[in-house]
């Protein structure tokens, strides 16, 4: 798996440009005599003794990357192992989880009498939440009972994940001459709403994710120093907990602000898997830590129960000179296998 990850690092695979890594993964599976399916730059495979009547577990991670951080001191596409660290763009996010889940899939691939099916899916466009990633193959994958989403979590299990709303807001005023104090200043109109975004507290808080968070991150208004602006636009970043749907939060916001509010998308939903779920119970048996994740992943686009889990550290993601420890990958495969074996045991 380490050699495969090195090969993947050497192939540029920015979001929407993953053809090369998709081909490499497809080729690897075929060399192991595993039938593959491909749609766009998404590649998936099923275990050898797949039986439709059994529940299916999805093992999913992504093979696209962000652009290299400008502070890189190494060639991001030249994998190198030094002091037990494998350096390279995408090594940690999410190459390590990607190949660890693949190693796990290979371990179970030709085992008979599994109580479940396994589907391995290496998907595209995760870093940009693109529509040609996991979302484009949901119907092709069939009925999924639960998904393990491979992201760098130090092999702790994220049982909840924040959703995301990006809002484009427009406060309206009336243009006028600043010297005569004419018109209605749209900036002042926006300020009242921005103060609400800053101070409002949503009633429901999550055990795992805390409160819904809202931050105004961009603001634009005015064209001349002597003109009262008629319009002020601003952007709000909203991070949801699992206590609310995106639509519920939007309705609450619109009831409280005068500005026009337009959501860019409601696709990035908050996620939560019940702690009584057999997968979570198996994680507890293995003393895996449980937590709520502030970052989004393809969990947000999945209609199934899912949990985020993988080798590597999220703190290294998108950083300069990204790396993952080789031992983390090796240990990740072992822990994934133990998790699925614990999942099969009666309770």
Residue pairs with C-beta under 8 A, 6 or more apart in sequence:
1 99
1 100
1 102
1 103
1 329
1 333
2 81
2 86
2 99
2 326
2 329
4 24
4 28
4 99
4 102
5 79
5 86
5 91
5 95
5 96
5 98
5 99
5 329
6 79
6 86
6 88
7 24
8 21
8 24
8 25
8 63
8 90
8 95
8 98
8 99
9 77
9 78
9 79
9 86
9 88
9 89
9 90
9 91
9 95
10 77
10 78
10 79
10 88
11 20
11 21
11 24
11 77
12 20
12 77
13 20
13 21
13 63
13 64
13 65
13 90
14 64
14 65
14 66
14 67
15 64
15 65
15 66
15 124
15 125
15 126
15 127
15 128
15 130
16 64
16 124
16 125
16 128
16 130
16 132
17 64
18 41
18 63
18 64
18 124
18 125
19 41
21 41
21 63
21 64
21 122
22 38
22 40
22 41
22 42
22 43
22 63
22 122
22 124
25 43
25 63
25 102
25 122
26 36
26 38
26 43
28 102
29 36
29 43
29 45
30 36
32 106
32 109
34 45
34 48
34 109
35 45
35 46
36 43
36 44
36 45
37 43
37 44
37 45
37 140
38 44
39 136
39 137
39 140
40 124
40 132
40 136
41 63
41 64
41 123
41 124
41 125
41 132
42 121
42 122
42 123
42 124
42 132
42 133
42 134
42 136
42 137
43 121
43 122
44 119
44 120
44 121
44 122
44 137
44 140
44 141
45 105
45 119
45 120
46 117
46 118
46 119
47 105
47 108
47 109
47 110
47 111
47 114
47 117
47 118
47 119
48 109
48 110
49 110
49 111
49 112
49 113
49 114
50 117
51 117
54 114
54 115
54 116
54 117
55 115
55 116
55 117
55 143
55 145
55 146
56 116
56 117
56 118
56 119
56 141
56 142
56 143
56 144
56 145
57 116
57 117
57 118
57 119
57 144
57 145
57 146
57 147
57 148
57 340
57 343
58 119
58 121
58 141
58 144
58 146
58 147
58 148
58 304
58 306
59 101
59 102
59 104
59 105
59 118
59 119
59 120
59 121
59 147
59 148
59 150
59 336
60 101
60 120
60 121
60 122
60 123
60 134
60 147
60 148
60 149
60 150
60 298
61 94
61 97
61 98
61 101
61 122
61 123
61 149
61 150
61 151
61 310
62 94
62 98
62 122
62 123
62 124
62 125
62 126
62 127
62 133
62 134
62 298
63 90
63 94
63 95
63 98
63 122
63 123
63 124
64 90
64 124
64 125
64 126
64 127
64 128
64 133
65 89
65 90
65 93
65 127
66 127
66 318
68 76
68 89
68 320
69 318
69 319
69 320
69 322
70 320
71 320
71 321
72 320
72 321
73 320
73 321
74 80
74 87
74 88
74 321
76 88
76 89
76 322
77 88
77 89
78 88
79 86
79 87
79 88
79 91
80 86
80 87
80 88
81 87
81 326
84 325
84 326
84 327
85 323
85 324
85 325
85 326
86 323
86 324
86 325
86 326
86 329
87 321
87 322
87 323
88 95
88 322
88 323
89 322
90 322
91 312
91 322
91 323
91 324
92 152
92 312
92 313
92 316
92 317
92 322
92 323
92 324
93 151
93 152
93 312
93 314
93 316
93 317
93 318
93 322
94 126
94 150
94 151
94 152
94 310
94 312
95 324
96 152
96 310
96 311
96 312
96 324
96 328
96 329
96 332
97 150
97 151
97 152
97 309
97 310
97 311
97 312
97 332
98 122
98 150
99 329
100 150
100 310
100 311
100 329
100 332
100 333
100 336
101 120
101 148
101 150
101 310
101 336
102 120
102 122
103 333
103 336
104 333
104 336
104 337
104 340
105 118
105 120
107 333
107 337
108 114
108 118
108 337
108 340
109 118
114 344
115 344
116 145
116 343
116 344
118 340
119 141
119 142
119 144
121 134
121 137
121 141
123 133
123 134
123 137
123 298
124 130
124 132
124 133
125 131
125 132
125 133
126 133
126 134
126 297
126 298
129 267
129 268
129 296
129 300
129 301
133 298
133 301
134 298
134 301
134 302
135 267
135 301
138 301
138 302
138 303
144 302
144 304
145 304
145 305
146 273
146 277
146 279
146 304
146 305
146 306
146 307
147 299
147 302
147 304
147 305
147 306
147 307
148 279
148 306
148 307
148 309
148 336
148 339
149 297
149 298
149 299
149 302
149 306
149 307
149 308
149 309
149 310
150 308
150 309
150 310
151 158
151 297
151 308
151 309
151 310
151 314
152 310
152 311
152 312
152 313
152 314
152 316
152 317
152 324
153 293
153 308
153 309
153 310
153 312
153 314
154 289
154 311
154 312
154 313
154 314
155 288
155 309
155 310
155 311
155 328
155 331
155 332
155 335
156 288
156 289
156 290
156 291
156 309
157 280
157 283
157 288
157 289
157 290
157 291
157 307
157 308
157 309
158 290
158 291
158 292
158 293
158 299
158 307
158 308
158 309
159 208
159 272
159 273
159 275
159 280
159 290
159 291
159 292
159 307
160 206
160 208
160 209
160 241
160 242
160 270
160 271
160 272
160 273
160 292
160 293
161 209
161 270
161 271
161 272
161 292
161 293
161 295
161 296
161 297
161 299
161 300
161 308
162 209
162 239
162 240
162 241
162 270
162 292
162 293
162 294
162 295
162 296
163 239
163 240
163 242
163 246
163 268
163 269
163 270
163 271
163 296
163 300
164 237
164 238
164 239
164 240
164 268
164 296
164 300
165 236
165 237
165 238
165 240
165 246
165 249
165 250
165 263
165 264
165 265
165 266
165 268
166 235
166 236
166 237
166 238
166 263
166 264
166 265
167 235
167 236
167 238
167 253
167 261
167 262
167 263
167 264
168 233
168 235
168 261
168 262
168 263
168 264
169 190
169 193
169 233
169 234
169 235
169 236
169 257
169 259
169 260
169 261
169 262
170 231
170 232
170 233
170 259
170 260
170 262
171 186
171 187
171 189
171 190
171 193
171 231
171 232
171 233
171 234
171 258
171 259
171 260
172 186
172 189
172 230
172 231
172 259
172 260
173 183
173 184
173 185
173 186
173 187
173 188
173 189
173 228
173 229
173 230
173 231
173 232
174 183
174 184
174 228
174 230
175 183
175 227
175 228
175 229
175 230
176 182
176 183
176 184
176 227
176 228
177 183
177 226
177 227
177 228
178 225
178 226
178 227
178 228
179 226
181 228
182 228
183 228
183 230
184 228
184 230
185 228
185 229
186 221
186 229
186 230
186 231
186 232
187 221
187 222
187 229
187 232
189 232
189 258
189 259
190 219
190 221
190 232
190 234
190 259
192 258
193 257
193 258
193 259
194 216
194 219
194 234
196 256
196 257
197 214
197 215
197 216
197 236
197 257
198 214
198 216
200 214
200 256
201 211
202 211
202 212
202 243
202 244
202 249
202 252
204 241
204 243
204 244
205 211
205 241
205 243
206 241
206 242
206 243
206 292
207 292
208 241
208 242
208 272
208 290
208 291
208 292
209 241
209 242
209 270
209 292
209 294
210 241
210 292
211 241
212 238
212 239
212 240
212 241
212 243
212 244
212 249
213 238
213 239
214 236
214 237
214 238
214 239
215 236
215 237
216 234
216 235
216 236
216 237
217 235
217 236
217 237
218 234
218 235
219 232
219 233
219 234
219 235
220 232
220 233
220 234
221 229
221 231
221 232
221 233
222 229
222 232
223 229
234 259
238 249
238 253
239 294
240 246
240 249
240 269
240 270
241 270
241 292
242 270
242 271
242 272
244 270
245 269
245 270
246 263
246 266
246 268
246 269
246 270
247 266
250 261
250 263
250 266
253 261
254 261
267 300
267 301
268 296
268 300
268 301
269 300
269 301
270 300
271 299
271 300
271 302
271 306
273 279
273 280
273 305
273 306
273 307
274 280
274 305
275 281
275 290
277 305
278 343
278 347
279 305
279 307
279 339
279 343
280 290
280 307
281 347
282 339
282 340
282 342
282 343
282 345
283 290
283 307
283 309
283 339
284 290
285 342
286 335
286 338
286 339
286 342
288 309
288 335
288 339
293 308
293 314
295 314
297 308
299 306
299 307
299 308
309 336
309 339
310 332
311 324
311 328
311 329
311 331
311 332
312 324
312 328
312 332
316 322
316 323
316 324
